[in-house]
Amino acid sequence: MYYIGISGWNYDDFNGIFYPDDLKERDRLEFYTQKFNAVEINASFYRIFKKVVFENWYKRTPEDFVFTAKLNRQFTHKGGLKYDENLCEWFFDAISGLKEKLKVILIQLPPRLKFNKNEFLKFIKRIVKYTDKKFAIEPRNESWFKKEVYSILKDYNIALCLANTGGRYPEVCKKTADFSYTRLHGPKELYASQYSLSQLKEYKKKIDELKCKENYIFFDNTAYGYAVKNAFQFQKLVKNVAY
């Protein structure tokens, strides 16, 4: 099964390209769900919304629609992998408002953060206790791309994110879980460049070779509506494939 979407839905750049010019901002989510079966909540990285916000999104989306959400940056970008009991309770209680529609929580790491086995294991063992959702991880430091890390990810069924950043950060396609997670940020300029059809076909091939039952693909090249066009193109590539 392919879950294809965009890293967020509330973008003014999509007006006139994806959203009708007369569509009100409050109606964007409903319109989005008519075109895509999944969305990645990128905003949860920057702020922790109240539970009622997630509950509202749950109510406004179809039964078969799915969400993924980025772990808040206070866990990862404020001085290493940070475990704080109050922060965990706050964040995981809030996103529980999405109920069964929330499928994956993405852990994005900063480029400066190097792999430390003890710290990583301690962090993972603690946060997995707060939820039954799956995790994916997007490291951006070369020290994470080695067998030792892959082994730990497999033990906890954490998907190594296949992330394209136009060469800015490492890009590795490796199966470490029973699902795959792909983020496409832009082939040249981050967030502001468009993938060619041949590039999209290559990513589909890589994902297919992982042989996962569930595959999450999100486009983060949101400037100028590039993500919308590329997501539609990717939909067509998998439309006639039975999963």
N, C-alpha and C positions, 0 to 999 in steps of 0.2 A: 504494500500500500504506500502510495506517495502522498505526503502532505506538503503542499506547495503554497508559499505565500510570501509576504513581505515583512520586514522588520519594523512593524508599526503600521498604522493606517491614517494617522492624523497629520497629513502633510499638505501644506498649501500648494506645493509644487505639482500635486496631482490634479488640481483644479483645471478643468478644460481638457485634460489629457486622460484622466481616469474618472474623476468625479464630475458630474454635470455642473456647469457654472452656477446654476440656481440651487444646488444642493446645500442644505444647511450643515454647518460643522457637526452638529449633534446627531445628524443622520448618516455620517460617514461609515460608521461601523456596520450598520445594517446593509448599506450598499456594498461594502467590501465583502460581506459574507455571501452575497449573491454571485460573486466571481471567484472566490478562493475558499478552500476548505480548512485553512489554517492561518494563524498569524503569530508572529513572535513579538512579545511585549518587550520592546527595547527600553521603554520609559522606566520600567521597574529597576533598572540599573542606576538611574539617577535619583529616584525618590521612592519612598515606600508609601504606596497609596493606602488609604483606609480600606478595611475589608469590604465596606459597603460599595466601594467603587468596583471591585472585582465581582461582587455579587450582581451588580447592575449589568456588567458586561456579560455575565453568564446568562442572565434573563433575556438579553437582547439578541442572542445568537442562536442559530439552529441547533437541534439536538446532536447532530453529527459534526458540528464545527469543533475544532480543537485549538487550544492555546499552548504556547510555550512561553517561558518568562526568564529574563536574565536575573541572576542573583544580584542583589544590590551591591554597589561598589564599596560600601563600608566593610564588606566581608573580605575584599580582595585588593583594593587599591588604596587603602589607608595604612600602609605599613606592614605588608605581608598578609598571609592568610590569617584572618582575625576571627576568633570565636568569642562571641559574647552572648550569654544566655538570654538576656533581655532582647537583644537584637534578633536572635533566632526566633524567639517566641513571637515577636512583633511581625517579622517578615513572613514567616511560614503560616501564621494564623491569618494574616491578611490575604495571601494568595490562595488560601484554602477556600476562599469565596468562589473560586472558579470550579470547585468540585471536580467531577470526573472529566471535565473538558480540558483541564490542565494536564498535559502529558509529560512535559520535560522541563527541567530547570537548567538553564545554561550558566556555567561558571566560566566567565571570561577573565583571564589573568593578564596583568600588565606586562609589557616587554621586559621590564627590569627584574621581574620576579623569577629567580632561579629555583630549580627543583631541589627540595630538601625532603628526603623520604620521611623522616620522623614528623616534621611539621605537617606535611601533606596527609599522612595517615591519621594523625591526631585530628586534623580538621575534618576529613571525610567521615571518620567514625562518629564524630559528634553531630554533624549536620544531617546525616541520613536518618537519625533517630526522630527527626521532626516531621518527616513526610514519607509517604509511600510512593512518591513520584520518582521517575527516572531522572538521571543527571547526565548532562553532556559537558565537556570541558574544552575551552578554546585557549590553550597556552600560546604565548607569543615570544617565549625565550627558547633558544635552541636546546637548552639543557633538559627540556621535557620530552624530547623526541628520541627515546631510547627504550630498549626492551624492559628495563626495570620498571619504568613508568607504565608501559603497556600492560605489564603483568598485574599491576595494582588496579588499573582501570578495569581489566577483565574480571578481577575478583569482586569488584563492586558494580559490575555491569554499567560502567560509565563510558559513554561514547566519546571517542576522540573526534572533535569537530574537524571536518574537512573545510578549511577556511582559506579563501583566496583573497589576498590583499594586494594584488598587483606586485608581488615580490617583496613587499615591505617586511613581512614576517614569514616564518617557515610555513610550508604547506605540505601536509602529509596525509595520505589516504590509508588508513589502517583500521581494521575491524577490531574493536575492543568491547563490543556490546552486542545485544541482540537487535539493535536498531542503529540507524545511521543518522548523523546530523551534519548538515552542510550549510555554510554561510558564505555568500558571495558578495563581497564588499565593493567590487569594481576591479576590472582587469588592469587598469592603468592608474587613474587617479581615484583614490579612496572615495567612495560614495558618489562620485560624479563621472563615471565612465560606464560604457555599455558593453555587454558581452555580445560577441558574434554568435550566429547560429552554430557554427562549427565548434566554438568553445563550449557552448551549452551541450552539444552532443557528446563532447569529450567528458564532461562532468557526469552526464547521465551514464556513460559507459563505466566510469570509475565507481559510481554508486551501485550500479547493477552488479559489478564484480564483487562487492562486499556481501551480496546475497543475504540481505536483511529483510525481514518481513515488513518492518516499518521504516520509512525513510522520510526525514524532515528536511526540506530545502527552503531556505529563506534568502531573499534578495535584499541587500542593504545598500545598494547603489541607488538611493532614493532621489537624488538630485535630478531635476528635469524629467522626472517620471520614468527614468531608465528601468527602475526595478519592476514597474508595472509591465512594461513591454517584455522584458526578459522572463518574468514569471509566466506570462501568457504563452510565450514561446516554449517554455519548459513544459507547461501543461500539455501542449500539442505533441511534444515528443513522447509523452507517456500515456497519452489518451487511449491508444489502441493496445496497450500492454495490460494483460490480465495479472492481477496480484491478489 
